[in-house]
Each structure stands twice: as C-alpha cells, then as structure tokens.
Amino acid sequence: MATPKKGRSASTQSKPGRSLVLILIALVALTGGMFASGHTKPRLGIDLAGGTSITLRAVPEAGNEAAINKTNMDTAVSIMERRVNGLGVSESEVQTQGRENIIVNIPKGTNSEQARKQVGTTAKLYFRPVLATEVAGGKGTASPSPSPTGSPSDKPSGKATDKPEATDKDSASPSPTTQGRAVTDALKADATPSASASDDKAKASPSPSASGGSAEAEASALQAKYAKLDCTNEKTRSTVGDGVKASEMTLACGKNSQGQWQKYILGPAEVDGTDVDKAQAVLNTQTGAGWTVTMDFTDGGAKKFANITGKLAQNQSPQNQFAIVLDGDVVSDPYVRQALTGGNAEISGNFNQQSAQDLSNMLSYGALPLTFKVDSMTTVTAALGGDQLQAGLIAGAIGLALVVIYLLAYYRGLSFIALLSLLVSAALTYTLMALLGPAIGFALNLPAVCGAIVAIGITADSFIVYFERVRDEIREGRSLRPAVERAWPRARRTILVSDFVSFLAAAVLFAVTVGKVQGFAFTLGLTTLLDVVVVFLFTKPLLTLMARRPFFANGHKWSGLDPKSLGAQPPLRRTRRPAGPVDPKEA
C-alpha cells in the first residue's frame, strides 16, 4: 500500500509547472488583449472622471395627479436607463429620489453629450397627424418640412418616407382657409359620438349644428394661437403643448433640414411610443437611400398605424404627413403615400449616421409614462473624486503594508510566495477591469475601489489557511514535501467554503442594490473568483516547487517552516504502542 501512495505523491508533485505555465499564458493573453484593444486603463465612473448630474421632476397631466406613483416612476427609470445605455454610455446611473424626482448621473466620455440631450427629452412619444405647418415667422411662404425633410416616395413600397424634393420644398403652404377647414374638420370628427354609444349618451351629445359651431370656435382659437406662435423663442417653445392630452389637438415646433424652426397644428395622437416594438438605424446600400430608420410595431400598434396611414394617404400635403412628437418637439414628419399594413415602416431622408441613430433611439426608448421637467443640471468635476480616490489608495497601501509586515514577521520565507501571489492577483484584476470597460461597460468608481481593497484581506486569508495547514503537518512530524501535499486537501476545502460565502454575499448585494453599491459588489465578486484561480494555479504549485529547495526542505530558521520553531520534536514520526493490559513486571 505504501508504494501507490508514494507514486501518487510523486505524480502530484511533478505537475506544478503546468499550472504555473497556464496562469502565465492567461496573464500574457489578458495583457496583450489590453494593449491590442487600446484600453490600457480601467474606465472611471462619474465620481472619479466627472460628468453631468441631472435632476428630473415628474409633472402629471392635467387632472391626472395620481399618475405619479411607484410603478410609473420605476417604468420611467427603466426606460431612461435603456435610452442612455442605447448610446453606449457606461456607468450611467438612474434612480428615483423621493416621490417625484429622478436623478440621472452621466459620466464624462464618448456619447455623453447625446445622452444628456436625450435624457432631458423625457415626455411621451406620440404619432400625430399634421393639420397645418409653416416656417416659424413665415407668412404663407414656403413650408419646408422639419429635418429630415421629405416628400412622398414614388415607389409603392409600403414605407413611410422622408425624402427631400425641391418641388415640395418650394410649394406654397396651405392657405389660412384650408388650414382652418382642416382644423375644424378634425374637431368635428373628434366631437362626433361613436356608433356604439348608448341612446342616452346620444341624446346628451350636442347637435351637429351646435357641435359644428363649437368646433369652428375652437378652430378659430387654435388658429389664433398658431398665428402668434413663435418657435424661434426658446421660452415659448418650452410651453408648447403643456397640459394637452393625447386625445386633444396641439401646437408643436420642430426644425427643418435648413435649420429653420417650423410650427405645426397637430391632430389627436393616433399612435404612441408604447406601440413601437423596435426601431433601429440601418444603412440602406441596395436602394441608395443611405441611412434610414426602420420601425417594427406591436400587434396593437400595427393596427393603429395602418388605420392612420390609410387616412393620411387620401389627403393632400401637408395633411398626408404624421409628426413624431417628443417633448413637444417634432423630431420627424414623414409623408405617407399609402396605408402601411405590414406592421413595420421605414423613414428615409437626408439622415446621417448620428441623426438616424438618435431618431431610432428616441423611437425605441421614448415612451415614458410621465412628463418630466429638468429641475437642475450640474457638472460634476473629478477633483473631489480624485481626492477621495487618493485617500482610498493611501488607506489601501497602508493596509497592504501591514499585511506585508505581518507576513514577513510571522511567515518569513513563506511571505515570498504570498507576495508573489498578491502581485499575480493584482495583475489579473487590473487587466480584467481594463478589458471589462469596453466589453460590458464596467466603470471603476469609489465603491469598486473599496471592493478591491477588501479583496486583499480575502486573498491573504487564503494564504494563511494553507500555510497553517502545512505547518500543522510539520508539527505532527512530517517532512515538508509530504506536508505540502497532505495539507492541501484540507486547506482547499476551507478556502473554497470561505470564498463561496464571500462570492454569495457579493452576488446577493449586486442583485438587491442599485447604483454605485453594485460596483462594490461586482469588484468583490470578481476578486473572490480570482482568489480561487490564484491559489489553485499559482500559490499551491509554487509552494510545491519551493518545497524541493534546500532552504525550505531542510527547515531553515528563516524559511518559516523550521520544525524546532514550530515545536516539532524528534523522532519525526512516533509509533503508537498497541493498547492492552500492562505487564506487572514491566510496571
């Protein structure tokens, strides 16, 4: 039985080089990937890199104050997160504060400017029919449509198009009489009782003549507001559409392809943002249309969209357009040539890549259950975070120095193995953090730094567990090489249980928290996993190799494994006498 044990022991001790080569290859590969990708430093969060902090206040529609509730606020937070993340902004933070406020923190970096613009654009998204439009300040002059400009497509492709044509740009706006008739007709249609209404409701409904008079009066009032509307005035634009319900007509502003402000009279919303299932920017090289925006609707949205486009296709310009309205601004107003019944549509025009992506992002993540106003927008500098980071790094350095002093004083030569293991763990952690930035948007913030500092203690604890097991074996009379191998199974179980508890705590913390605390949990979980890798593939194999060196094998007094210092007495292995009755003569 002794021979197989020796064979297994020798075999186990002959393989440490493979583990060391494996972790060396992994470290070289990660370092090479870091330099090859050009991301040699971890991304920094807003508290370290600076950025913008936006406070948004929920404003309910008139008569619907109950809309400000936890469900709608949580939905708004989710949509804002997707909207910002859709632009590729890392470490953005969106969370509620109190009953009616949402705080949005956007770190400084690529696409952060676009994110700031789109987070501030927080109203509901609507598709409204265009009743009248003209250039702001224009008096019956040309009526270019908002950017991207457009006209009906000549191709019966079943797509909503937004293509510029000189003839449409130069055509005269509808006369005030035509505009007034369109507005009056829309009001009459909205006031007409439905066929399914009850007899009592029909009796209570206004007569056609009364209804027509009311519609004409409302149309006249709306026309008067439209005539006075100055979309070039930012203060005026900010109040357009305030308190207007989706079922009511409204005024709106938008910019055309020439950068001019254009004003609109828009009908009741026929489709809203929740009816858009997916929107994306696509480069259409086959037809030469350039950048376009494709939309896929939900089942209910497809029916609504088919209905409104069927009606619009029968009208003349501009009543054959629908406006995509977000936060009171018309972001696009494509023409329609025919009913679009396929559940999808394509908006084409003079888009570039950025404008197409912006519009698709608005369509995808624009439907918020509440209207929000920007209460404050402040720029966060990295100076305070830098000071805190410096203080944190100093604290980490002090903690690491104390660990090193303890290892040198107590473990002596073994501290060499522990320090090398700490260096390998630090290198793996740094390279992974640098690579995870562009890969999953991970950004290093102050809590994440704290998580990395806490991990020093977790890693050191694993070394101590293993070293103490080896020293216990030596105290029992075994030489170093068998002691290293016999101590490993027991130490391994303890290390795995300890790291599992730490990882489980990190996972739970990551799941139940939001914002910066998740950075702490993520870093803690990552470094805990790396501790297992380092102990299994580096610390144990390195100690196996060192056990073959005379300095450690012969128990030098500075090796940390001196049998005399550990209290081991010769002979190294005592044999037990068989238990039995004591001979009186021997007594």
C-alpha positions in Angstrom: 0.0 0.0 0.0 2.9 2.4 0.6 4.2 2.2 -2.9 1.0 3.5 -4.6 0.8 6.4 -2.1 4.4 7.4 -2.9 3.6 7.1 -6.6 0.6 9.4 -6.3 2.5 11.8 -4.2 5.4 12.0 -6.7 3.0 12.3 -9.6 1.2 15.2 -7.8 4.5 17.0 -7.1 5.7 16.6 -10.7 2.9 18.7 -12.2 3.1 22.2 -10.6 5.0 23.6 -13.6 1.9 23.0 -15.8 -0.3 25.1 -13.6 2.2 27.9 -13.4 2.6 27.9 -17.2 -1.2 28.0 -17.6 -1.6 31.1 -15.4 1.3 32.7 -17.1 -0.3 32.2 -20.5 -3.6 33.6 -19.2 -1.8 36.7 -17.8 0.1 37.3 -21.0 -3.0 36.9 -23.1 -5.0 39.3 -21.0 -2.2 41.9 -21.0 -1.8 41.5 -24.8 -5.5 41.9 -25.3 -5.5 45.0 -23.1 -2.8 46.7 -25.2 -4.2 45.4 -28.5 -7.6 47.0 -27.7 -6.0 50.3 -26.7 -7.8 50.2 -23.4 -4.8 50.2 -21.0 -6.7 51.8 -18.1 -10.0 50.9 -16.5 -12.9 53.2 -17.3 -13.7 55.6 -14.5 -17.2 56.3 -13.1 -18.7 59.8 -12.6 -17.3 60.2 -9.1 -13.7 59.7 -10.5 -13.9 61.0 -14.1 -16.6 63.7 -13.7 -19.7 64.1 -15.7 -23.2 65.5 -15.5 -25.9 65.1 -12.9 -29.5 65.8 -13.9 -32.5 66.1 -11.6 -35.8 65.5 -13.3 -39.2 66.2 -11.7 -42.3 64.3 -12.7 -45.2 66.6 -13.9 -48.6 64.9 -14.2 -51.1 65.7 -17.0 -53.9 68.0 -16.1 -56.4 66.1 -13.8 -54.2 63.0 -13.5 -52.1 63.7 -10.5 -52.4 60.0 -9.4 -50.1 59.1 -12.3 -47.1 59.9 -10.2 -46.8 56.6 -8.4 -44.1 54.0 -7.8 -45.0 51.8 -10.8 -44.8 54.7 -13.3 -41.6 56.1 -11.7 -39.9 52.7 -11.9 -41.0 52.3 -15.5 -39.6 55.8 -16.3 -36.3 54.8 -14.6 -36.1 51.6 -16.7 -36.8 53.4 -20.0 -34.2 56.1 -19.2 -31.6 53.5 -18.4 -32.2 51.8 -21.7 -32.2 55.1 -23.6 -28.8 56.2 -22.2 -27.3 52.7 -22.5 -28.5 52.5 -26.1 -26.0 55.3 -26.8 -23.1 53.2 -25.3 -22.6 55.4 -22.2 -21.0 53.3 -19.5 -21.7 53.5 -15.7 -24.8 55.8 -16.2 -26.8 55.9 -13.0 -30.6 56.4 -13.0 -32.5 56.2 -9.7 -35.5 57.7 -8.0 -35.2 60.3 -5.2 -38.3 60.8 -3.2 -41.8 60.6 -4.7 -41.4 62.6 -7.9 -37.7 63.1 -8.7 -35.3 61.1 -10.8 -31.6 61.6 -10.6 -29.5 60.8 -13.7 -25.7 60.7 -13.5 -23.9 60.5 -16.8 -20.1 60.1 -16.7 -17.9 62.1 -18.9 -16.9 60.2 -22.1 -18.0 59.1 -25.5 -21.6 59.9 -26.4 -22.2 61.6 -23.0 -23.3 64.8 -24.8 -26.0 63.0 -26.8 -27.1 61.2 -23.6 -27.6 64.5 -21.8 -29.8 65.8 -24.6 -31.9 62.7 -24.8 -32.3 62.2 -21.1 -33.7 65.8 -20.9 -36.1 64.8 -23.7 -38.4 62.9 -21.4 -42.0 63.4 -22.5 -44.2 60.8 -24.0 -43.7 59.9 -27.6 -46.7 60.4 -30.0 -47.5 60.0 -33.7 -49.9 62.8 -34.6 -51.4 63.7 -38.0 -50.3 67.1 -39.3 -53.1 69.5 -40.0 -51.1 72.6 -40.8 -47.5 73.7 -40.9 -45.3 76.6 -42.0 -41.9 78.0 -41.3 -41.9 79.9 -38.0 -42.3 83.6 -38.8 -43.3 82.7 -42.4 -46.4 84.4 -43.7 -47.9 82.0 -46.2 -44.4 81.3 -47.7 -42.6 78.1 -48.5 -43.1 75.3 -46.0 -40.1 73.0 -45.7 -40.8 70.0 -43.6 -38.7 69.5 -40.4 -35.4 67.7 -40.5 -35.1 65.3 -42.2 -37.2 66.9 -44.9 -39.3 64.8 -47.2 -41.9 64.1 -49.8 -43.9 61.1 -50.8 -42.0 58.3 -52.3 -42.7 57.4 -55.9 -42.2 53.8 -55.1 -45.2 51.8 -53.8 -43.1 50.1 -51.2 -45.4 50.5 -48.3 -42.9 52.6 -46.4 -43.3 56.0 -44.7 -40.7 58.1 -46.4 -38.9 61.3 -45.6 -37.1 62.2 -48.8 -36.3 65.8 -49.8 -37.6 67.2 -53.1 -37.2 70.7 -54.4 -40.7 70.8 -55.7 -42.2 70.1 -52.3 -39.8 72.5 -50.5 -40.8 75.3 -52.8 -44.5 74.6 -52.8 -46.7 77.2 -51.1 -48.2 76.5 -47.6 -51.9 75.8 -47.5 -53.9 78.9 -47.2 -55.3 80.0 -43.9 -58.8 79.0 -45.2 -57.6 75.5 -46.0 -55.8 75.2 -42.6 -58.9 76.4 -40.7 -61.1 73.9 -42.6 -58.7 71.0 -41.7 -58.6 72.0 -38.0 -62.4 72.4 -37.9 -63.0 69.0 -39.6 -60.6 67.4 -37.1 -62.5 68.9 -34.2 -65.9 67.8 -35.6 -64.6 64.3 -36.1 -63.3 64.2 -32.5 -66.7 65.5 -31.2 -68.8 63.0 -33.2 -70.3 60.3 -30.9 -69.3 56.8 -31.7 -71.8 54.3 -33.2 -71.5 52.1 -30.2 -72.6 54.9 -27.8 -75.8 54.4 -25.8 -79.1 56.2 -26.7 -78.8 58.2 -23.5 -75.3 59.4 -24.5 -76.5 60.1 -28.0 -79.3 62.3 -26.6 -76.9 64.1 -24.4 -74.5 64.7 -27.2 -74.5 68.2 -28.8 -76.5 68.5 -32.1 -74.5 68.7 -35.3 -75.1 72.4 -35.6 -74.0 73.0 -32.1 -71.1 70.7 -32.5 -70.1 72.4 -35.7 -70.3 75.9 -34.0 -68.2 74.7 -31.1 -65.7 73.2 -33.5 -65.4 76.3 -35.5 -64.9 78.4 -32.3 -62.2 76.1 -31.1 -60.6 76.0 -34.5 -60.6 79.8 -34.6 -59.0 80.0 -31.2 -56.4 77.4 -32.1 -55.7 79.3 -35.4 -55.2 82.5 -33.4 -52.6 80.7 -31.1 -50.9 79.2 -34.1 -50.6 82.6 -35.8 -49.0 84.1 -32.7 -46.7 81.0 -32.0 -43.0 82.0 -32.3 -41.0 78.8 -32.4 -37.7 80.7 -32.6 -38.3 81.8 -28.9 -36.9 79.1 -26.6 -39.2 80.2 -23.7 -42.2 80.0 -25.9 -41.2 76.6 -27.3 -40.9 75.2 -23.7 -44.5 75.9 -23.0 -46.0 74.5 -26.3 -48.3 71.5 -25.5 -48.3 72.0 -21.7 -51.3 70.2 -20.2 -52.5 68.9 -23.6 -53.9 65.4 -23.5 -53.1 62.8 -26.2 -56.7 62.9 -27.3 -56.6 66.7 -28.0 -55.1 68.7 -30.8 -52.0 70.7 -30.0 -49.4 73.0 -31.4 -45.8 71.9 -31.8 -42.4 73.1 -33.1 -39.6 71.4 -35.0 -36.5 72.2 -37.1 -36.4 71.6 -40.8 -33.4 70.5 -42.9 -32.3 74.1 -43.3 -32.1 74.6 -39.6 -35.2 76.8 -39.5 -37.9 76.4 -36.9 -41.2 75.3 -38.2 -44.6 75.3 -36.4 -47.4 72.9 -36.6 -51.0 72.3 -35.8 -51.3 68.6 -34.9 -54.3 66.3 -34.5 -55.0 63.9 -31.6 -52.4 61.2 -31.1 -53.2 58.1 -33.1 -50.2 56.0 -32.1 -47.9 56.4 -29.0 -44.4 55.2 -28.2 -45.6 52.1 -26.4 -46.9 50.8 -29.8 -43.3 50.8 -31.2 -41.7 47.4 -30.6 -38.3 48.1 -32.1 -36.6 50.8 -34.0 -33.0 50.9 -35.5 -30.8 52.8 -37.8 -29.9 51.0 -41.0 -27.6 51.8 -43.8 -29.6 51.0 -47.0 -27.0 50.5 -49.7 -29.2 48.5 -52.1 -31.6 51.3 -52.9 -29.2 54.1 -52.4 -31.4 55.7 -49.7 -28.5 56.0 -47.3 -29.2 55.9 -43.6 -32.8 55.1 -42.8 -34.8 54.3 -39.6 -36.9 51.2 -39.5 -39.8 50.7 -37.1 -41.5 47.5 -36.0 -44.8 47.8 -34.3 -46.6 45.7 -31.7 -49.8 43.9 -32.9 -52.0 46.6 -31.5 -49.7 49.3 -32.8 -49.6 47.8 -36.3 -53.4 48.1 -36.5 -53.4 51.7 -35.3 -50.6 52.7 -37.7 -52.3 51.0 -40.6 -55.5 52.9 -39.8 -53.9 56.4 -39.5 -51.7 55.9 -42.6 -54.7 54.8 -44.6 -56.5 58.0 -43.7 -53.4 60.2 -44.3 -52.7 58.7 -47.7 -56.0 60.1 -49.0 -55.1 63.7 -48.1 -53.1 66.4 -49.8 -49.9 67.9 -48.4 -49.4 68.6 -45.5 -52.4 66.6 -44.3 -50.7 63.4 -45.6 -47.9 63.7 -43.0 -47.7 62.4 -39.5 -45.5 64.1 -36.9 -43.3 62.1 -34.5 -43.6 64.3 -31.4 -41.3 64.0 -28.4 -41.4 66.5 -25.5 -43.4 69.0 -27.7 -40.8 68.9 -30.5 -41.4 67.4 -33.9 -38.4 65.2 -34.5 -39.6 64.0 -37.9 -42.7 64.4 -40.1 -42.7 61.8 -42.9 -45.2 61.8 -45.8 -47.4 58.8 -46.5 -48.4 57.6 -50.0 -50.4 54.5 -49.0 -51.7 52.6 -46.0 -48.9 50.7 -44.2 -50.3 47.4 -43.1 -47.3 45.2 -42.7 -46.6 46.2 -39.0 -43.4 47.9 -40.0 -42.3 51.1 -41.6 -39.1 52.9 -42.8 -38.4 56.6 -42.5 -35.8 57.7 -45.1 -34.5 61.2 -45.8 -31.3 63.2 -45.6 -30.1 61.3 -42.5 -26.5 60.8 -41.5 -25.5 58.0 -39.1 -25.8 60.1 -36.0 -29.2 61.6 -36.8 -30.6 58.2 -37.8 -29.3 56.6 -34.5 -30.7 59.5 -32.5 -34.2 59.1 -34.0 -34.1 55.3 -33.7 -33.1 55.6 -30.0 -36.0 58.1 -29.4 -38.4 55.7 -31.0 -37.1 52.7 -29.1 -37.0 54.3 -25.7 -39.1 57.4 -25.9 -42.4 56.2 -24.3 -42.4 57.4 -20.7 -45.5 57.1 -18.6 -45.0 60.6 -17.2 -43.8 64.0 -18.3 -40.6 65.3 -16.7 -39.1 68.7 -16.3 -35.4 69.3 -15.8 -35.1 70.9 -12.3 -31.3 71.1 -12.3 -28.3 70.1 -14.4 -24.9 70.3 -12.8 -21.4 69.4 -14.0 -19.6 67.1 -11.6 -15.8 67.6 -11.6 -13.4 64.8 -10.9 -11.5 66.9 -8.3 -13.5 65.7 -5.3 -13.5 62.1 -6.5 -9.8 62.3 -7.2 -9.1 63.4 -3.6 -11.3 60.6 -2.3 -9.6 58.1 -4.6 -6.2 59.2 -3.3 -7.3 58.8 0.3 -8.7 55.4 -0.6 -5.5 54.3 -2.3 -3.5 55.6 0.7 -5.7 53.5 3.0 -5.3 50.5 0.7 -1.5 51.0 0.7 -1.4 51.2 4.5 -3.5 48.0 4.8 -1.3 46.2 2.2 1.9 47.3 4.1 0.5 46.0 7.4 -0.3 42.7 5.7 3.2 42.5 4.2 4.8 43.3 7.6 2.7 40.6 9.3 3.7 38.0 6.6 7.4 38.9 6.9 7.4 38.7 10.7 5.3 35.6 11.1 5.9 33.5 7.9 9.4 34.8 6.9 10.4 32.8 3.8 6.8 31.8 3.0 6.0 35.6 2.7 7.9 35.5 -0.6 5.2 33.1 -2.0 2.4 35.2 -0.6 3.7 38.4 -2.0 4.2 36.9 -5.5 0.6 35.6 -5.3 -0.7 39.1 -4.4 1.1 40.6 -7.4 -0.4 38.0 -9.7 -3.8 38.6 -8.3 -3.4 42.4 -8.7 -2.2 42.0 -12.3 -5.2 39.8 -13.2 -7.6 42.2 -11.5 -6.2 45.2 -13.3 -6.2 43.7 -16.8 -9.7 42.3 -16.4 -11.1 45.7 -15.2 -9.4 47.4 -18.2 -11.0 44.9 -20.6 -14.4 44.8 -19.0 -14.8 48.5 -19.6 -15.3 48.3 -23.4 -16.8 44.8 -23.1 -19.7 45.2 -20.7 -19.5 48.9 -19.8 -17.9 48.4 -16.4 -16.5 51.6 -14.9 -14.4 51.9 -11.8 -15.9 54.0 -9.1 -15.0 54.6 -5.4 -17.1 51.7 -4.0 -15.4 49.4 -6.6 -12.0 50.6 -5.3 -13.2 49.7 -1.8 -14.2 46.2 -3.0 -10.7 45.7 -4.5 -9.1 46.8 -1.2 -11.3 44.4 0.8 -10.2 41.6 -1.6 -6.6 42.0 -0.3 -7.8 40.6 3.1 -9.7 37.7 1.4 -6.6 36.7 -0.7 -4.3 37.0 2.3 -6.7 34.8 4.3 -6.4 32.0 1.8 -2.6 32.0 2.0 -2.8 31.9 5.8 -5.2 28.9 5.8 -2.9 26.9 3.5 0.4 27.9 5.3 -1.1 27.0 8.7 -2.2 23.6 7.4 1.3 22.9 6.2 2.8 24.0 9.5 0.4 21.7 11.3 1.6 18.7 9.3 5.2 19.6 10.2 4.3 19.8 13.9 2.9 16.3 13.5 6.4 15.1 12.4 6.2 15.0 8.6 8.8 16.4 6.4 8.0 19.4 4.1 7.2 17.7 0.8 4.6 15.3 2.2 3.3 18.0 4.4 2.6 20.3 1.5 0.6 17.6 -0.3 -1.3 16.3 2.7 -2.2 19.8 3.9 -3.7 20.8 0.5 -7.0 18.8 0.5 -8.0 20.2 3.9 -6.9 23.7 3.1 -8.6 23.6 -0.2 -12.0 22.8 1.3 -11.7 25.6 3.8 -10.6 28.1 1.1 -13.5 27.1 -1.2 -16.1 27.4 1.6 -14.8 30.8 2.6 -14.6 32.1 -1.0 -18.1 30.7 -1.7 -19.6 32.7 1.2 -17.8 35.9 0.1 -19.0 35.4 -3.5 -22.6 34.6 -2.4 -22.6 37.8 -0.3 -21.3 39.8 -3.3 -23.9 38.2 -5.7 -26.8 39.0 -3.3 -25.6 42.5 -2.8 -25.3 43.1 -6.5 -28.8 41.7 -7.1 -30.6 43.7 -4.4 -28.9 47.1 -4.8 -28.6 49.8 -7.5 -26.0 52.4 -8.5 -22.6 52.6 -7.0 -23.1 49.8 -4.4 -23.3 47.4 -7.4 -19.7 48.5 -8.3 -18.5 47.3 -4.8 -20.4 44.0 -5.1 -19.1 43.4 -8.7 -15.5 44.0 -7.8 -15.8 41.9 -4.6 -17.2 39.0 -6.6 -14.6 39.3 -9.3 -11.6 39.4 -6.9 -13.1 36.5 -5.0 -13.2 34.3 -8.1 -9.6 35.4 -8.9 -8.5 34.4 -5.4 -9.6 30.8 -6.2 -7.7 30.9 -9.5 -4.5 32.3 -8.0 -4.5 29.9 -5.0 -5.1 26.8 -7.2 -3.0 27.7 -10.2 -0.2 29.7 -8.6 0.2 29.6 -4.8 -0.1 25.8 -4.3 2.1 24.9 -7.4 4.7 27.5 -6.3 4.9 26.1 -2.8 5.3 22.6 -4.2 8.3 23.8 -6.2 9.8 25.7 -3.3 9.4 22.6 -1.1 12.1 21.0 -3.2 14.6 23.7 -2.5 17.0 23.0 0.4 16.2 26.4 2.0 12.6 25.3 2.7 13.1 21.4 2.6 15.8 21.5 5.3 13.7 23.8 7.5 16.0 26.9 7.6 15.2 29.1 10.5 14.2 31.9 8.1 12.1 29.7 5.9 9.0 29.9 8.2 9.0 26.1 8.2 11.7 25.3 10.9 10.5 22.2 12.8 12.1 23.4 16.0 10.4 26.8 15.8 7.1 25.1 15.1 7.5 22.8 18.2 8.1 19.5 16.4 10.3 17.1 18.4 12.3 14.1 17.0 11.7 11.4 16.2 9.8 12.9 13.2 7.2 10.1 13.3 6.3 8.4 16.5 4.7 4.9 16.6 1.9 4.1 18.9 2.3 1.0 21.1 -0.6 -1.4 20.8 -3.2 -1.0 23.6 -3.5 -3.9 26.1 -3.0 -4.9 29.7 0.1 -3.8 31.4 2.6 -6.5 32.5 3.1 -6.2 36.3 6.8 -7.0 35.9 7.2 -4.0 33.5 5.3 -1.8 35.9 
